[in-house]
Amino acid sequence: MLAPVIANLVQFFYPIGNTPAVSLTQDLPPKEKADILLLGCGDLRHILFTINNEQEVRDQRQLDFTCCDVDTAVIARNVLLLSLILDDVEGANEDTIWNLFYHFRIDKSSLDLLQSQTAKLLSLSESLDSWHQSQYGSHVKICDGISLERVRGMWGFYGAKREGNDLSAYKTKVESGIRKSQEYKKAVLGGKGGNVVTSARAAAPACLDAMSDLGGLYNDYWEFGTTDSDPKARSDATEYNPMFTPQDGNMFLHYGIDPLSGFHLGAAYVPVKAPSPLANASPQKPTGDDIVWTARNEFSSWMQSFRSHCAAGLVKLRFFVGDAVALAYALQHVRSTGSSKQANWYRDRYHFEPLELNDEEYANGSAPCVFDIIDTSNLIDHLGALNMLVATSPLLRNTFSATLFSEKLVKTHGNHKELLENILCGDLTTVSSLLGLTPVEVVTNAASFSSGDEALVMGSSKTGTQLFARIAWKRPMNPSAAAEKSLSLIHFDPAHLANALLQIYLQMFADEDVTQLLASMNKKPISRPSVPTYHRASFVALLCLVKSRVKTDWNQMMTALLALIDGDERLAFSHTYTQELNLWTHMMGLYSVDILRNPPSALVGSQGSGILQQWQNIPEVVSVTLEVPRDRLDPFIKESMKKGFTSAIQGTLQSSPQSENQWQNMFAATQVAFGSLDSKGAQSSDLYELEIHEDELGWSGRSSMFVSFYVPSWILLQESQTATVSLSLPHSPHTVAAFASTLGQSLSVFTTEQRDSDHVHITKTLPNQSEVISIDGFAPGVAKNEVDPQGNSESTVTASVDNSGHISSFTSHVQILSEETKKILQEGSKVMQSMRSPFNYTLYLERGPKYTANFPAPVLGSTAKIRVARKSSFLELVADVAKSNDWPNLQSFMYPVYLDSGSPAVWNMPHLNIASLPKIDLSNTSSERLNWLKYHLPTMWSSKESALKFNPSLPATPNLRAKVEFKDSLYHMFMGFTGVQGNHASVFAINCAEERGVQMLFFLSGMRLDLSNRTPVLDAAVLPLRLDLMESILPSLQAIQGSSYAPAAISTPKSEVKLWKESLPAWSERSRSWSHKSSCEYLSRGVIPVSTGFGERILCSCGEGKLPKDFMPDFPGWKGLSKYAVRVSVSPAFTSALVESPLDLSGSGFTAKPPGEEGSGCQVCGTTSNPDGLDLMNCSRCHTTKYCSRDCQKKDWKQHKLVCKA
């Protein structure tokens, strides 16, 4: 209900995923139990791959997955697949299971297995209790009775034995659906298959090598319905797979479905050694059968790992059929109250079934309601990023490692930078601070996977309909000893917060801004229309979250905010939604405008003859349910199918044409279903209730539509007989152009008078609900001021907001409570500050204790100022926030590692089970199967960095130069080890002439393939050369110097050496299989790395010598060196495409452009023309960097002036 209802006349079915599987636990430290929530879960690839990655870990963790999908078929398929895997103890049915899950044409034996398995599942699932007591129930749980009921319905459909006319009708339906899919594919892609690039993404890091192969496999799949190339297997596949057949006649297979796209096909192109199940011995480029074999073998290893994990009691999966946003808010309510029954949420936007989770699991706390990992798939494409993050942020555990992932697939912006600027409907720092989240990859400008590979893949696509981004959100960095931390309350001046929220409101509803729409139409024609993802209730949900996150005079802030909204003239239709905004703020207990504070019985019109006036008790808000006859829907349906797109729908209340007082109010927060109506009680009574018997055929059937929405009672009392109630479409250029000729300028689908009791039903609440929905926000106590454990100080954070509504600075206020420290301060002790990270600073008294100043977002150390109040006993640190153009240059912040609850924690580098990763065969350096290294590794550099690499005379900050040089050294280490472009070396010395020579030695044992991030990783041991160590290791160093293992030197400047030293702890922590000792130097010093000074200890001693016995066989002097070496996993250092444009490798070489000319776009926002459609302006000083406006130039000046040269 918090996202608009879309007339989903045509829906795509996604039985299998279209992105490669990722490890869901790679952001978590080893061993710790993981509670994982998957919203829009789709198929099981991420879950099975994650479990497979955990299989070889020495101390395996408990895994608890909660899986939600609105499509019943997805959940039914998943539970069925898991049951088949668990039953197949000997692995005899692996091929058949593959057929059932990935082929839409199957043989008779596969269909027989499907029918027998569904019969078995139906017999075990007559109730939730019987299912949970079954052989599967301890591992595979169903969250509620209605989910089970729906899943059973799908199993019945899958297992039906069709004969005669039933079989003919079934085949006709399936063939019609496949034909529609192929027609849509042809319309979108052109020709036989166009450029289908989704599976090429799965082939990274060798995606370019795979492009020509995968298109043919895709076309074969759609022609034969199977991945088998064997003629007999194809001819035997005579049956249509019911698991690929949607029951809904308006749903058909998505044209991009490709069984191979969810696997790691790069392993088919990269030479992988045995004993990996993906090992491939052939030196030749893989055939189509080899590629399919890679996917099938990976799937086989996933199934084996799942059975092993279940046998060890290490995994639980919970399944829910319904809307992701609804489940998230139900879980919020369970967390706050212990039950979901009073949450008053519907299962989804298209049914009136209440969402009630199984209390046996949720009321007693055995099922998780707060999570270490939340993955929302690409739901932000359909539901809006703000809706998803507002719903899910309160469910994310407040720990250093907890991560919320959101994916974007549909291309709605020209580039990633534009996407980042708009994704949260406002200034990124401001909105993310309110959400209690930080986009990790963005603030560090360091990514674990190559966005350059993605650019290569999409550069080959003529359609350009995708712009992929996977964004990791974490809590603001707040290292502390507490196991679970709190969020700092952010204090705001009421007027400041109101201005910030106004800007978010305006961007949420920018589609209503006529001036912007006209300006964009002047630049380019209206293309494929997009449906809205927000309405006023969505904004109120944000307000609920903000109220639980901030400290301010809330009533004063709301008064100011509503006045600002009411006074703003930019949104053409804002005033028609004012009453909806007011009623939702009232219902949620946020604020009540005057007319909602008074009892409706006291209002003018309450004594009239309408139905509502006859009620004994009239509440301030009531529900209107409009029955729309099917024949009145038909013109809209026909036009929508003809035009090929649809619209959101809404309710409208309007004065009659003859009324002296003309008014109109629109209500976009609706709930709909199809069916027939039963009622209880008289319409003239406030006890009147509705019961809707739903028709599951929905749009495909002939039943009436019922549309319910809340309205203020006073509106219904104004003109209780002749005012009109309508089902209408929201006004936009797209809807007007498409539907005005059919529906008229009002875009009304059906209109009747309020007194039409056959079609207009007024009740206290929506059908099947007893109260309004709950929106809990952060649980009580989650956001609070920080008090140190000893009670010696209390810290508060205050945000300042500039005129544009953006947070401009933070003030950390430390109130000293200790009498002893107060005295020291009053005696004049000097106060100093030091930066721990851009989020965390230390304030310390020269003769007293230290205090931590934590900020909700990164701040600029260069602007930090200390304020001291000796009489009032407080310290303050004031600093400007780091804006997006500052983030690439934040110091010492590529791969931060901090102490969290007494243990080192990596913030933005994935953990690896290094020993289980496929080992790459480098024995044949001339093999074409290593060519991918030549185009994959250069994607470490962004376009800007590449320009600087090839033209060092370009202006650049010292930080940027250091990063470019660091990546260059990594490139040479990777290529030097492979020997692809010269002599092979396995020992590398990081040498810095400015710091007296060699700083550290890397001993490379092998190169492995990180499947989750689709990139190579060096399995290495590092030996930092400490001064106190040199005497004992000198003989061993001399032994290798004169051997064939003599180190290859990588020369580095001092600024780059610092990056190497700061990266070592992350490389070490990500792959450690050992535990830190109580004597750990990280703990005793309280800092990571221990030091970056010359000849000093960098890493703690806990990991020294913990290396496999065969790590460096036959290596001279290894025995004397290995006892001091630490195992590390070294990956390429990629730039985030959300911060800087990826390097363009689509031509014959690097496309290097100077800073400011990335894609010929504005340096700040990336656009290629100014708001008037004119050319960009050059900086008047350097004449190189381009801007679209003075605003963008002003935003960038603080950064640009450091490099600008006249």
C-alpha positions, 0 to 999 in steps of 0.5 A, spaced: 500 500 500 506 504 500 507 503 493 502 505 487 498 500 485 499 498 477 494 495 472 499 489 471 495 487 465 501 484 462 506 481 467 513 477 466 514 470 469 522 470 472 522 462 474 530 463 474 535 469 475 538 473 470 544 475 474 550 471 476 550 468 483 553 472 489 555 469 496 550 473 501 555 472 506 562 475 503 561 481 507 560 477 514 566 475 518 567 468 519 564 463 524 558 468 526 551 466 525 548 469 519 540 471 519 539 473 511 533 476 508 531 476 501 526 480 498 524 479 491 528 472 492 527 469 485 530 462 484 535 459 489 542 461 486 544 466 491 542 461 497 545 455 494 552 458 492 552 461 498 552 455 502 557 452 497 562 457 499 561 455 506 562 448 505 570 448 506 570 452 512 573 449 518 568 452 523 561 452 519 556 458 521 549 457 522 545 460 516 538 462 516 534 465 510 528 468 510 525 468 502 520 472 500 517 473 493 510 476 490 510 470 485 507 464 488 510 460 482 517 462 484 516 460 492 513 453 489 518 452 485 524 453 490 521 449 495 520 443 490 527 443 488 529 443 495 525 437 497 528 434 490 535 435 492 534 433 499 531 426 497 537 425 492 542 422 497 546 419 492 545 424 486 542 419 481 537 424 479 541 431 478 540 431 471 533 430 472 532 436 477 536 440 472 531 439 467 525 440 471 528 447 474 531 450 467 528 447 461 521 449 459 521 442 455 522 436 458 522 428 457 517 424 460 521 421 465 522 428 468 515 429 468 513 423 472 518 425 477 515 432 478 508 429 478 510 424 483 514 429 488 508 434 488 503 428 490 508 427 496 509 434 497 501 435 497 500 429 502 505 432 507 503 439 507 495 439 509 497 444 514 503 448 517 504 443 523 504 437 518 509 440 514 513 442 519 513 435 522 515 432 515 522 430 513 523 437 510 520 441 515 526 442 520 530 445 514 524 448 509 519 452 513 513 456 510 512 463 514 504 462 514 498 458 512 496 462 506 503 462 503 502 454 504 495 454 501 498 458 495 504 454 494 499 447 494 495 450 489 501 451 484 504 444 486 497 441 484 497 445 477 505 442 476 503 435 478 496 435 474 495 429 469 492 432 463 489 428 458 485 429 452 481 436 451 485 438 458 492 436 455 490 440 448 488 446 452 494 446 456 499 445 450 495 451 446 496 455 452 503 454 453 505 455 446 501 461 445 505 464 451 511 462 448 509 465 442 508 472 445 514 471 449 518 471 442 514 476 439 516 481 445 523 479 444 523 480 437 520 487 438 525 489 443 531 486 441 530 485 433 532 479 429 532 472 431 535 474 438 539 481 437 544 482 442 542 478 448 547 480 454 545 477 460 549 471 460 555 475 458 555 478 464 556 471 467 562 470 463 566 475 467 572 476 467 572 473 460 566 476 458 568 479 451 571 472 449 564 469 451 560 474 447 559 470 440 558 464 444 552 465 448 548 468 443 547 462 440 546 458 446 541 463 448 537 462 441 538 454 441 534 454 448 529 458 446 528 454 440 528 447 443 526 449 450 533 445 453 540 446 454 542 439 451 545 439 444 544 432 443 539 430 438 536 425 442 535 429 448 532 434 444 527 429 441 525 426 447 523 433 450 516 432 448 513 435 454 512 442 456 514 443 463 509 446 468 514 449 472 515 454 466 507 455 465 504 461 469 497 460 471 495 467 469 493 468 462 496 475 462 503 473 464 508 470 460 516 468 460 520 473 460 524 474 453 531 474 456 530 468 460 537 464 460 538 458 464 546 459 464 546 467 466 545 465 474 552 461 473 559 463 473 561 461 466 567 465 466 570 458 469 569 455 462 573 460 459 579 461 464 583 455 465 581 452 472 585 446 475 583 440 478 580 438 483 575 444 482 568 441 480 569 446 474 576 444 472 577 444 465 583 441 462 582 443 454 587 448 452 582 450 447 576 455 447 570 452 450 565 449 446 557 450 447 557 444 450 563 446 455 559 452 457 553 448 459 557 443 462 560 448 467 553 451 469 551 444 470 557 442 474 556 448 478 549 446 480 551 439 482 556 442 487 551 446 490 546 441 491 551 436 494 553 442 499 546 443 500 545 436 503 551 436 507 549 443 510 542 440 512 545 433 514 549 437 519 543 442 521 546 448 519 541 451 515 534 453 515 530 456 509 523 460 511 518 462 505 513 467 504 509 469 498 507 476 498 509 483 497 516 485 499 514 492 503 509 488 506 513 483 509 518 488 511 513 492 515 510 486 518 517 484 521 518 491 523 511 490 527 513 483 530 520 486 532 516 492 536 510 488 539 512 480 538 506 479 533 504 480 526 497 480 527 496 487 529 500 490 523 494 490 519 498 489 512 495 486 506 499 480 503 500 484 497 497 490 493 492 486 489 489 482 494 485 483 501 488 477 504 491 480 511 498 478 512 499 474 519 505 470 520 506 464 524 506 466 531 509 459 533 515 461 529 515 469 530 512 470 537 517 466 540 523 469 537 525 463 533 524 466 527 529 472 526 526 479 525 533 483 524 538 481 519 545 481 518 544 481 510 538 483 507 538 483 499 532 486 495 534 484 488 532 489 483 526 491 487 528 498 487 526 498 479 519 496 481 518 499 488 522 505 488 529 505 492 526 510 497 520 505 499 525 499 499 530 502 504 525 505 508 522 499 509 528 495 510 533 499 514 530 498 521 531 490 520 538 491 518 542 489 525 546 495 527 553 491 527 559 493 523 558 488 518 551 488 517 549 489 509 543 491 505 544 490 498 540 493 492 540 492 485 538 496 479 537 493 472 533 497 468 536 503 465 532 510 468 538 514 467 544 516 462 550 513 467 551 511 474 553 518 476 546 520 474 543 514 478 547 515 484 544 523 484 537 521 483 536 514 487 534 516 493 530 522 491 534 527 494 541 529 496 545 522 497 548 524 504 542 527 507 537 522 505 542 516 507 544 519 514 536 519 515 536 512 513 541 510 517 545 507 512 552 509 508 553 506 500 560 503 502 562 502 495 561 510 494 564 513 500 571 509 499 570 509 491 573 502 491 569 496 488 570 488 489 568 487 482 569 490 475 564 495 472 568 496 466 566 488 465 559 491 465 561 497 461 564 492 455 558 487 456 553 493 455 557 496 450 555 491 445 548 491 446 544 495 441 538 496 445 541 499 452 535 497 456 540 495 462 544 499 467 546 494 472 548 497 479 549 493 486 549 497 491 552 495 498 549 499 504 551 499 511 551 502 518 555 509 519 562 506 521 562 506 529 567 502 531 566 500 539 566 495 544 559 493 544 556 487 540 550 491 537 551 498 537 545 504 537 544 509 531 546 516 533 540 520 534 541 526 529 539 533 532 535 538 527 533 545 528 525 544 526 526 549 520 532 545 517 529 539 517 523 541 514 527 544 508 531 538 507 524 533 507 521 538 502 527 537 497 525 530 498 518 531 497 519 535 491 524 529 488 519 524 489 514 527 485 518 530 480 513 527 475 508 532 477 513 538 475 510 541 469 516 545 468 521 539 468 517 535 464 517 540 458 524 541 459 526 534 458 521 533 452 525 539 449 531 535 449 528 528 447 522 525 445 518 521 450 520 514 450 518 508 454 514 511 459 515 509 466 510 508 472 510 512 478 513 508 484 511 513 490 505 516 492 503 521 499 503 515 503 510 513 501 512 520 503 509 519 510 512 512 511 519 516 510 516 521 515 515 515 520 522 513 519 525 520 520 521 521 527 524 515 530 531 517 527 532 524 529 531 529 535 527 535 534 521 539 535 516 534 531 510 538 531 513 545 529 517 541 524 511 538 521 507 545 521 513 548 517 513 542 512 506 542 511 506 550 510 512 549 505 509 543 501 502 547 501 506 554 498 510 550 493 507 551 486 512 547 482 508 540 482 502 541 478 497 536 482 500 537 489 494 540 491 489 535 489 493 530 493 494 535 500 488 531 503 491 524 502 498 527 505 494 530 511 490 523 512 496 519 512 500 523 517 494 523 522 493 516 521 500 515 523 500 519 529 505 524 526 501 530 525 493 532 525 491 538 521 486 542 524 480 539 520 482 532 523 483 534 530 475 536 530 470 530 531 466 530 524 460 530 527 461 537 529 462 539 521 458 542 517 454 537 513 454 532 518 447 532 519 445 531 512 441 525 509 447 521 506 449 514 508 455 517 513 451 522 516 447 516 519 453 513 523 452 513 530 460 514 531 463 518 525 471 517 525 476 522 522 478 517 517 474 512 513 475 507 507 471 508 501 471 501 497 469 502 489 466 496 485 468 497 478 464 493 473 468 489 468 465 492 462 467 499 465 474 496 465 474 494 458 476 500 454 482 502 459 484 494 458 483 494 450 487 501 450 493 499 454 494 492 451 494 496 444 499 501 446 503 496 450 504 500 456 500 501 463 499 506 468 498 506 476 491 507 478 487 511 484 481 513 487 478 520 486 473 524 490 470 530 486 464 535 487 458 534 482 458 539 476 452 543 479 456 544 485 457 552 487 464 549 491 468 546 486 473 541 489 477 535 487 481 530 491 486 524 489 488 518 493 493 514 490 494 509 496 489 504 494 488 496 495 485 492 489 482 485 488 477 482 483 471 478 485 464 478 488 462 482 494 458 480 501 457 485 506 455 484 514 450 490 517 447 495 514 450 501 510 447 506 514 451 503 520 458 504 523 458 496 524 458 495 516 463 491 514 465 488 507 468 481 505 470 480 498 470 473 495 476 474 490 477 471 483 484 469 482 483 470 474 484 477 476 485 481 469 484 475 465 477 474 468 470 477 468 469 479 475 468 486 478 474 490 480 474 493 488 478 499 489 479 501 497 482 507 499 482 511 505 479 518 505 477 524 510 470 523 513 469 531 512 470 530 504 464 525 504 460 530 508 461 536 504 456 533 498 454 526 501 449 525 495 452 528 488 459 528 489 462 523 485 467 517 486 472 515 481 477 510 479 482 514 475 489 514 472 494 519 475 495 525 470 502 525 466 504 526 459 504 519 458 497 517 461 494 523 457 497 521 451 495 514 451 488 514 454 485 521 454 482 519 447 479 513 450 477 516 457 477 523 456 481 529 459 479 526 466 482 520 465 476 517 469 475 509 468 469 509 472 465 514 475 459 514 480 455 518 485 457 517 492 450 515 493 450 509 489 450 504 494 451 498 489 458 501 487 460 505 493 461 502 500 464 506 506 466 502 512 471 504 518 477 500 515 479 497 509 476 490 508 478 484 512 482 489 517 481 492 524 486 498 524 490 502 519 497 499 517 503 499 522 509 503 520 514 502 526 520 505 523 527 504 528 525 500 534 525 504 540 532 505 543 535 503 536 537 511 535 539 514 541 545 519 544 551 515 545 553 515 553 560 512 554 560 505 558 563 508 564 558 514 564 563 519 564 560 523 557 554 523 553 555 525 545 550 528 541 550 529 533 547 536 530 546 537 523 546 543 519 542 544 513 543 549 507 538 553 503 538 547 498 535 543 503 542 539 504 546 537 510 552 541 510 555 540 516 555 536 523 557 538 530 559 532 535 557 535 542 561 531 547 558 533 554 563 531 560 560 528 566 566 526 570 567 531 575 575 529 575 575 531 567 571 537 568 576 540 573 582 538 568 578 542 562 577 548 567 584 548 569 586 549 561 588 543 559 589 543 551 584 539 547 586 536 540 583 532 535 585 526 530 582 523 525 580 515 525 576 515 519 572 520 515 566 518 520 570 518 526 575 523 530 578 522 537 578 528 541 583 528 547 585 532 553 592 533 553 592 531 561 586 527 560 581 522 557 580 521 550 573 522 547 570 519 540 566 524 535 562 519 531 558 522 525 552 519 520 556 520 514 563 522 512 566 529 514 572 533 511 578 533 516 580 539 513 574 543 515 574 540 522 574 545 528 574 544 535 570 548 540 571 548 547 566 550 553 570 550 559 565 552 564 559 548 561 564 542 560 563 540 553 567 539 547 565 540 540 567 538 533 564 541 527 566 539 520 563 540 513 560 533 510 564 530 504 559 531 498 560 526 493 565 529 489 569 529 495 569 521 496 574 519 491 579 523 495 578 521 502 584 519 505 586 512 508 579 510 506 580 505 500 579 498 504 578 500 512 579 495 517 577 497 524 576 494 531 569 492 532 567 488 538 574 487 540 575 484 533 578 486 526 572 487 521 573 489 514 568 494 511 568 493 504 572 488 502 569 481 501 571 475 505 574 469 501 574 462 503 581 462 499 582 455 499 576 453 496 576 458 490 578 454 483 585 455 482 587 458 475 592 454 471 598 458 469 602 453 466 601 455 458 602 463 458 601 463 451 594 460 451 588 464 448 584 462 455 589 467 459 587 473 454 582 476 458 587 478 463 589 483 458 582 487 458 579 485 465 585 488 469 585 495 466 578 496 468 581 497 475 582 504 472 576 509 471 576 513 465 579 519 469 585 515 472 586 512 465 587 519 463 592 520 468 596 514 467 597 515 460 598 523 461 602 524 468 602 532 466 594 532 467 592 536 474 590 531 479 590 531 487 596 527 491 591 521 493 588 520 486 596 520 483 597 515 489 591 510 487 593 510 480 600 508 481 597 503 486 593 500 481 599 500 476 603 496 481 597 491 482 597 490 474 604 489 474 604 484 480 598 480 476 601 480 469 608 478 472 606 472 476 602 469 470 607 471 465 602 473 459 606 479 458 613 477 459 617 473 464 614 469 470 615 471 477 613 469 484 616 473 489 615 481 488 618 486 492 615 493 494 621 498 493 620 505 495 627 509 494 624 515 498 623 510 504 630 506 504 628 501 499 624 494 500 618 495 504 615 488 504 615 482 500 610 478 496 610 470 495 605 468 490 603 461 491 597 461 485 592 465 482 584 463 484 578 465 481 573 469 485 567 466 482 562 471 487 566 477 484 568 474 477 575 476 478 582 473 479 585 473 486 592 472 488 593 467 493 600 470 497 604 471 503 606 477 505 612 479 509 613 486 511 620 487 512 621 490 520 627 493 522 627 488 528 626 482 524 632 483 519 637 480 523 633 473 523 631 473 516 637 476 513 640 469 511 634 466 508 633 473 504 640 472 501 638 465 499 633 467 495 636 473 492 641 469 488 636 463 486 631 463 480 626 466 485 629 472 486 624 478 487 621 482 481 622 489 484 616 494 483 618 501 484 613 505 488 613 512 491 612 514 498 605 516 497 603 509 494 607 505 499 602 508 504 596 505 500 600 498 500 600 498 508 593 500 509 591 495 504 595 489 508 590 488 514 584 487 509 587 482 504 589 478 511 583 479 514 578 477 508 581 470 508 583 468 515 582 461 517 585 463 524 583 466 530 586 473 533 590 472 540 588 476 546 595 479 545 593 481 538 597 488 537 591 491 533 587 490 540 593 492 544 594 498 540 587 500 538 589 501 531 589 498 524 594 497 521 599 497 527 603 502 524 605 505 517 612 508 519 618 505 516 620 498 518 615 498 523 610 493 524 604 493 520 600 487 521 598 483 528 602 477 529 596 473 530 597 470 523 604 469 522 606 462 520 599 460 519 600 457 511 599 451 508 605 446 508 605 446 500 604 453 500 611 455 496 614 448 495 622 447 493 622 455 495 629 456 498 629 459 505 622 459 505 622 455 512 626 461 515 621 466 512 614 463 512 614 463 520 613 471 519 609 471 513 602 472 513 597 469 508 593 474 504 588 474 498 590 480 493 584 482 488 584 488 483 582 494 486 576 497 482 573 503 482 566 504 483 562 506 477 557 510 481 563 515 483 567 515 476 566 513 469 569 506 468 574 506 463 572 505 456 575 499 452 570 498 447 575 500 442 582 498 440 585 501 446 584 505 452 580 511 451 583 516 455 580 523 457 582 528 461 579 529 468 572 533 466 571 530 460 569 523 462 564 521 457 564 529 455 559 530 461 559 535 466 564 534 472 559 533 477 552 530 474 555 527 468 550 530 464 552 532 456 548 539 456 546 544 460 538 545 463 537 549 456 539 543 452 546 548 450 553 545 450 557 545 457 561 551 459 568 550 460 572 552 467 574 559 465 581 558 468 583 551 466 579 551 460 578 543 460 573 541 466 566 542 463 560 544 467 552 544 466 551 550 470 554 555 475 551 550 481 555 544 479 561 549 478 560 551 485 559 544 488 566 542 485 570 548 486 573 546 493 575 539 489 577 542 483 581 548 485 586 543 488 588 541 481 586 547 476 591 550 472 591 556 468 
